[in-house]
Amino acid sequence: MTGDQVFQLFAYLLPSLVTGLIAFYFFRLHTRNEDGRRRFLLHKDSQKDTLPVRLQAYERMALYLERIAVNSLVVRVAPQSQNKNDYENLLIKNVEDEFDHNLSQQIYMTDECWNIIKAAKSATIQIIRSAAMSESDSADKLREDILTQMLEKQSPSATALAFVKKEIGDLW
């Protein structure tokens, strides 16, 4: 093969190589776009199905946070006797039971949100326990101490509820 023949062969192969590379590039680009479109449509369909369930989970946890808000908890859960320790245990049991009832909702929320809700629960229990350490001698006095303590600060559930609302806003 002479140099002229090699040059002619190269001249014939170059346009087909360039055309092949361009075709490969556009085919690959098209395939990526189609994959992205399919993923978007699948995500959109799954959002249509899961969004109502997720919103319901957030709704239930918002209700939980409202129910364990110290002020509403103390008003809603009346003492069954005048024993301070019994009332403390009743309040804590109420918070724990409500939490256990909503435990499955964590699969629909972010870990950060779930951890904030757990922290609100723990802080609420801590408020009840610290008020019970006071020198109150009856359940009614403990109620009073808890409410007085909450006049000075915001309920932990209010902070958690604000985070839940923010996270729901991020879903849109």
N, C-alpha and C positions, 0 to 999 in steps of 0.2 A: 504494500500500500504506500502510495506516494504521499507527500505532504499535501498536495492539492486534493487528493481524494479524502484525506483525513479532515481537511478544512471543509470540504463539501458535506461530509457526513456530520460534522459538528454543526454546520449551517442548517441541516435538516433536523437535527435533534434538538437544537436550542429552542426553536419556537414551540415544539411539542412539550419540552420540559417546562418551559415558562407557563404554557397553557395548563399543563398538568398541575403545577404548583399552585397556580391561581385557582383552579377548580377545587383542589384539595383544601385550600384556605377558605373559600366560600362555603364548601360543604361542611367543613368543621365549624365555621361560624354559624351556619344555619342549624346544625345539630345542637350546638350549645344554646342557641336562642330557643329552640323547640323544647329542650330539656328544662330551661328556665321557665318557659311558659307553662309546661306541664306541672312543674313544681309549684308555681304560683297558683294554678287552678286547683291543684290538690290541697294546698294550704288554705285557699279561699273556701273550698268545700268543707274542709275539716273545721275551719273557724265558724262556718255557718252552723255546724252541728255542735261544736264544743263551747262556743261563746255563751250560749244561754246557760249551760251547765256551770261554767266558770263563774258567770255573774251570780247564779244562784248560790254558789259556794261563798262568794264574797258577801252576798246578802245575809246568809246565815251567820257568818262570822261577825258581821256588823251587828246583827241582833244579839249575838253572844256578848260582844263587847259592851253593848248597851245594858244588857242584863247583869253583867258583873261590875258595871260602874258602881263604885262604892256607895255613892249616895242612893242610887236606885235599888241596889242590893239590900241595903239596910232597911229601906222603906218597904220593899216587897217581901222580904223574909222576916216575919215577926218571930220574936222569941217564943218558944213553947213552954219555957219555965223561967224562973228568975235566976237560974244558975248561969253565971257569966261564962264559964268554960263550955257548958252545953251550947250556949248561943254562938260562941266562937267556932266550935266544931260544926255547928249547923251551917253557918255562913261559909266556912271553908268547904264543907261537903257540897254545898250548893254550887260553888264556883267550879269545883272538880267535876261534879256530875254534868254540869252544862258543857264543860270542856270535853269530857269523854263522849258525850252525845254528838259532838261536832268534830270528832277526831278525824273522820274520813275526809273532811273538806280539804285537808292539807295537800291532797294529790292534785288539786286544781289551782293551787296558788304557788307563788314563788317561795323559795326557802327563806328569803329575807322577810317576807310578809308573815310567814308562819312563825318564824322565830320572834318577831315583834309581838305577835299575838300571845305566844307562850310567855314572853317577858312580862306582858301586861297582866297575865293571869298570876304569875309568880309575885309581881309587885303588889297586886291586889291582896293576895294571901298574906304577904308581908305586912301590909298596912293593918289588916285585921289582927294579926298576931302582935304587932307592936302596940296597938291600942289595947289589946287584952292584957298586956303587961302592966298597964296603968293600975292605979289603986282602986279602980271601980269594983264595986262589990255585987252588982246585979247586972242582969242582961240589959235592962233599960239604960243603966248608966254606961255600959259598954257601947250601946248604940249611940248615945250622946257623945261619948269620947271619939268614936269613929267619925261621926259627922263633924265634930269640932276640928279634928285633925285634917279633914278634907277641905275645910274652909280656907286653909292656908296654901293649898297646892292643887294642881290639876290632877284629875284622876288618870291613872296609867292607861285605862281603857280609852280615854279621850285622845291621848297621843297615838295609840295604836289605830284607832278609828280614822284619824286624820291620814295615817299612812295607807290604810286600806282604801280610802277614797282616792288618794293620789294614784295608787296602783290601778284602780279601776279606770281612772282617767287615762292612764297609759295604754289601756287595752284598745282604745279607740284609735 
